[in-house]
Amino acid sequence: MDIADLERVRDVVAAIPAGSVLAYGEVAARAGLPGRARLVGRILAEDGHDLPWHRVLRADGTPAPHLAPEQLARLRAEGVPAEGGRVPMHRYRARRADATGLLHGDTSAQVRR
């Protein structure tokens, strides 16, 4: 794993604000690693203990089964509800200006809520 890739992923995850979420693939894309969602999962599993890892979900808004109870509890504490074990990504997705690899000069924002 390239250290620069690791740092870019960590930077994007660290920038996801409380009350917001991103999918693994969105983190990868914002870190300049499109198509590398599994790499994001690996980085969070191996080196994400000090990051808000709970704000990263599958694209359909579900957490990994082995993380679900803790992850959903942490998200609820931040005001992010889960409906049927799934977070409505369209409502709680982090805006690009909040959680982006600004390293790539992307400051476009998405409308939320």
Backbone as CSV, one residue per row, in Angstrom:
resi,resn,N_x,N_y,N_z,CA_x,CA_y,CA_z,C_x,C_y,C_z
1,MET,0.850,-1.175,0.000,0.000,0.000,0.000,0.896,1.238,0.000
2,ASP,0.596,2.147,-0.872,1.361,3.384,-1.005,1.018,4.330,0.149
3,ILE,2.024,4.871,0.814,1.814,5.759,1.964,1.038,7.009,1.567
4,ALA,1.250,7.510,0.358,0.510,8.695,-0.099,-0.979,8.378,-0.239
5,ASP,-1.311,7.178,-0.735,-2.710,6.766,-0.840,-3.327,6.679,0.547
6,LEU,-2.609,6.064,1.467,-3.085,5.925,2.835,-3.379,7.297,3.434
7,GLU,-2.481,8.229,3.281,-2.656,9.565,3.856,-3.827,10.303,3.221
8,ARG,-4.014,10.159,1.916,-5.145,10.835,1.265,-6.468,10.266,1.757
9,VAL,-6.546,8.947,1.905,-7.772,8.332,2.427,-8.010,8.803,3.854
10,ARG,-6.978,8.786,4.670,-7.120,9.241,6.060,-7.584,10.697,6.112
11,ASP,-7.052,11.539,5.242,-7.445,12.951,5.223,-8.924,13.117,4.883
12,VAL,-9.401,12.362,3.896,-10.813,12.462,3.514,-11.702,11.988,4.654
13,VAL,-11.388,10.844,5.255,-12.214,10.320,6.345,-12.189,11.275,7.538
14,ALA,-11.035,11.809,7.863,-10.926,12.743,8.990,-11.766,13.994,8.771
15,ALA,-11.999,14.358,7.519,-12.748,15.575,7.204,-14.261,15.373,7.139
16,ILE,-14.739,14.133,7.273,-16.190,13.908,7.252,-16.752,14.470,8.553
17,PRO,-17.627,15.469,8.473,-18.127,16.081,9.706,-19.115,15.186,10.446
18,ALA,-19.224,15.402,11.740,-20.217,14.697,12.547,-21.588,14.933,11.929
19,GLY,-22.405,13.891,11.899,-23.733,13.995,11.322,-23.771,13.766,9.825
20,SER,-22.645,13.372,9.244,-22.552,13.114,7.809,-21.887,11.767,7.575
21,VAL,-22.107,11.214,6.392,-21.517,9.927,6.027,-21.033,9.960,4.583
22,LEU,-20.193,9.013,4.243,-19.777,8.766,2.864,-19.708,7.262,2.659
23,ALA,-19.834,6.847,1.423,-19.633,5.445,1.062,-18.145,5.210,0.824
24,TYR,-17.722,3.974,0.965,-16.313,3.630,0.737,-15.838,4.129,-0.628
25,GLY,-16.658,3.928,-1.652,-16.287,4.357,-2.995,-16.171,5.867,-3.126
26,GLU,-17.012,6.592,-2.386,-16.935,8.057,-2.410,-15.656,8.538,-1.743
27,VAL,-15.279,7.890,-0.652,-14.012,8.239,0.002,-12.868,8.008,-0.978
28,ALA,-12.893,6.857,-1.637,-11.830,6.541,-2.598,-11.758,7.594,-3.700
29,ALA,-12.898,7.947,-4.265,-12.915,8.931,-5.352,-12.404,10.287,-4.882
30,ARG,-12.825,10.707,-3.702,-12.401,12.011,-3.183,-10.924,12.021,-2.811
31,ALA,-10.382,10.838,-2.580,-8.946,10.725,-2.280,-8.125,10.559,-3.557
32,GLY,-8.791,10.616,-4.699,-8.080,10.463,-5.970,-7.803,9.024,-6.332
33,LEU,-8.603,8.107,-5.773,-8.424,6.672,-6.001,-9.728,6.031,-6.479
34,PRO,-10.304,6.525,-7.572,-11.585,5.978,-8.020,-11.507,4.470,-8.241
35,GLY,-12.586,3.792,-7.832,-12.642,2.347,-8.004,-11.891,1.558,-6.944
36,ARG,-11.420,2.224,-5.907,-10.611,1.549,-4.880,-11.323,1.491,-3.528
37,ALA,-12.636,1.248,-3.539,-13.420,1.186,-2.305,-12.867,0.150,-1.326
38,ARG,-12.435,-0.987,-1.835,-11.896,-2.027,-0.943,-10.617,-1.566,-0.252
39,LEU,-9.835,-0.762,-0.938,-8.631,-0.221,-0.321,-9.004,0.674,0.854
40,VAL,-10.062,1.463,0.704,-10.524,2.316,1.803,-10.899,1.449,2.998
41,GLY,-11.643,0.372,2.760,-12.010,-0.535,3.844,-10.793,-1.126,4.526
42,ARG,-9.820,-1.502,3.744,-8.588,-2.076,4.305,-7.843,-1.049,5.150
43,ILE,-7.738,0.169,4.639,-7.044,1.222,5.391,-7.760,1.491,6.707
44,LEU,-9.084,1.569,6.675,-9.822,1.822,7.915,-9.677,0.664,8.895
45,ALA,-9.665,-0.561,8.382,-9.516,-1.725,9.259,-8.137,-1.779,9.899
46,GLU,-7.119,-1.419,9.134,-5.745,-1.544,9.625,-5.205,-0.291,10.297
47,ASP,-5.717,0.883,9.915,-5.119,2.123,10.405,-6.168,3.209,10.634
48,GLY,-7.374,2.818,11.008,-8.434,3.804,11.158,-8.954,3.997,12.561
49,HIS,-8.269,3.419,13.541,-8.759,3.490,14.918,-8.913,4.914,15.430
50,ASP,-8.119,5.842,14.926,-8.166,7.228,15.389,-8.994,8.125,14.470
51,LEU,-9.713,7.527,13.540,-10.533,8.270,12.582,-12.017,8.042,12.864
52,PRO,-12.892,8.893,12.332,-14.330,8.648,12.470,-14.796,7.583,11.464
53,TRP,-14.262,6.380,11.620,-14.527,5.263,10.708,-16.013,4.962,10.586
54,HIS,-16.763,5.252,11.645,-18.190,4.932,11.652,-18.985,5.763,10.644
55,ARG,-18.380,6.808,10.101,-19.056,7.659,9.116,-18.891,7.145,7.685
56,VAL,-18.262,5.994,7.530,-18.058,5.396,6.202,-18.886,4.113,6.122
57,LEU,-19.775,4.071,5.137,-20.716,2.970,4.979,-20.622,2.373,3.583
58,ARG,-21.339,1.285,3.383,-21.493,0.732,2.040,-22.332,1.709,1.219
59,ALA,-22.273,1.589,-0.082,-22.992,2.508,-0.976,-24.499,2.514,-0.735
60,ASP,-25.045,1.395,-0.259,-26.490,1.333,-0.012,-26.873,1.852,1.371
61,GLY,-25.901,2.376,2.114,-26.177,2.952,3.428,-26.103,1.972,4.577
62,THR,-25.708,0.738,4.307,-25.611,-0.250,5.377,-24.169,-0.366,5.862
63,PRO,-24.020,-0.658,7.149,-22.680,-0.916,7.672,-22.305,-2.371,7.420
64,ALA,-21.031,-2.665,7.561,-20.602,-4.062,7.501,-21.270,-4.784,8.674
65,PRO,-21.775,-5.997,8.463,-22.514,-6.691,9.522,-21.780,-6.773,10.861
66,HIS,-20.483,-7.025,10.849,-19.756,-7.170,12.108,-19.557,-5.837,12.831
67,LEU,-19.815,-4.720,12.155,-19.664,-3.397,12.760,-21.003,-2.735,13.061
68,ALA,-22.085,-3.303,12.561,-23.390,-2.644,12.580,-23.820,-2.090,13.936
69,PRO,-23.844,-2.869,15.011,-24.354,-2.309,16.264,-23.587,-1.065,16.732
70,GLU,-22.270,-1.152,16.762,-21.480,-0.010,17.223,-21.544,1.149,16.239
71,GLN,-21.449,0.849,14.959,-21.441,1.904,13.945,-22.759,2.669,13.946
72,LEU,-23.872,1.965,13.962,-25.172,2.632,13.946,-25.417,3.402,15.236
73,ALA,-24.938,2.888,16.368,-25.078,3.617,17.636,-24.289,4.922,17.598
74,ARG,-23.079,4.881,17.073,-22.269,6.104,16.968,-22.929,7.112,16.034
75,LEU,-23.464,6.630,14.932,-24.132,7.537,13.995,-25.393,8.139,14.613
76,ARG,-26.177,7.332,15.318,-27.375,7.850,15.998,-26.999,8.949,16.981
77,ALA,-25.894,8.757,17.698,-25.436,9.760,18.668,-25.086,11.084,17.985
78,GLU,-24.785,11.032,16.697,-24.471,12.240,15.924,-25.692,12.769,15.167
79,GLY,-26.854,12.138,15.399,-28.076,12.594,14.745,-28.350,11.972,13.395
80,VAL,-27.654,10.891,13.080,-27.860,10.199,11.799,-28.673,8.937,12.072
81,PRO,-29.951,8.933,11.682,-30.780,7.762,11.940,-30.569,6.666,10.897
82,ALA,-30.866,5.461,11.305,-30.855,4.331,10.374,-32.289,3.842,10.267
83,GLU,-32.750,3.682,9.072,-34.097,3.181,8.820,-33.958,1.755,8.319
84,GLY,-34.350,0.796,9.147,-34.193,-0.599,8.760,-32.739,-1.006,8.633
85,GLY,-31.878,-0.437,9.486,-30.461,-0.770,9.456,-29.696,-0.103,8.328
86,ARG,-30.302,0.899,7.701,-29.705,1.565,6.541,-29.817,3.077,6.732
87,VAL,-28.717,3.772,6.506,-28.705,5.232,6.586,-29.138,5.795,5.232
88,PRO,-30.072,6.754,5.224,-30.455,7.370,3.948,-29.320,8.266,3.441
89,MET,-28.507,7.698,2.585,-27.295,8.376,2.106,-27.603,9.721,1.455
90,HIS,-28.704,9.810,0.739,-29.034,11.058,0.043,-29.266,12.217,1.013
91,ARG,-29.635,11.909,2.250,-29.879,12.970,3.237,-28.656,13.305,4.069
92,TYR,-27.774,12.350,4.275,-26.664,12.551,5.208,-25.286,12.509,4.566
93,ARG,-25.234,12.450,3.253,-23.950,12.423,2.546,-23.198,13.722,2.808
94,ALA,-21.917,13.615,3.134,-21.081,14.796,3.365,-20.953,15.588,2.075
95,ARG,-21.066,16.881,2.200,-20.856,17.737,1.026,-19.392,17.669,0.645
96,ARG,-19.114,17.874,-0.604,-17.746,17.792,-1.093,-16.836,18.796,-0.391
97,ALA,-17.340,19.969,-0.100,-16.512,20.986,0.551,-16.155,20.580,1.981
98,ASP,-16.971,19.696,2.583,-16.699,19.242,3.947,-15.670,18.122,3.979
99,ALA,-15.781,17.196,3.053,-14.938,15.998,3.106,-14.427,15.676,1.718
100,THR,-13.408,16.354,1.335,-12.874,16.114,0.002,-11.372,16.105,0.047
101,GLY,-10.792,15.540,-0.971,-9.362,15.677,-1.113,-9.152,17.043,-1.755
102,LEU,-9.208,18.097,-0.971,-8.989,19.435,-1.510,-7.655,19.478,-2.229
103,LEU,-6.863,18.427,-2.000,-5.607,18.265,-2.705,-5.853,18.248,-4.205
104,HIS,-7.053,17.867,-4.585,-7.379,17.765,-6.004,-8.104,18.998,-6.508
105,GLY,-8.235,20.026,-5.661,-8.836,21.278,-6.077,-10.340,21.225,-6.276
106,ASP,-11.013,20.215,-5.736,-12.447,20.079,-5.933,-13.173,20.720,-4.766
107,THR,-13.810,21.846,-4.995,-14.531,22.527,-3.922,-16.023,22.605,-4.206
108,SER,-16.510,21.836,-5.170,-17.945,21.846,-5.452,-18.694,21.252,-4.271
109,ALA,-19.881,21.752,-4.025,-20.673,21.274,-2.890,-21.924,20.574,-3.397
110,GLN,-22.410,19.627,-2.592,-23.662,18.967,-2.900,-24.699,19.488,-1.916
111,VAL,-25.926,19.610,-2.349,-26.995,20.062,-1.467,-27.343,18.929,-0.525
112,ARG,-27.595,19.269,0.730,-27.908,18.256,1.723,-29.122,18.682,2.526
113,ARG,-29.918,17.725,2.879,-31.120,17.879,3.693,-31.971,18.911,3.086
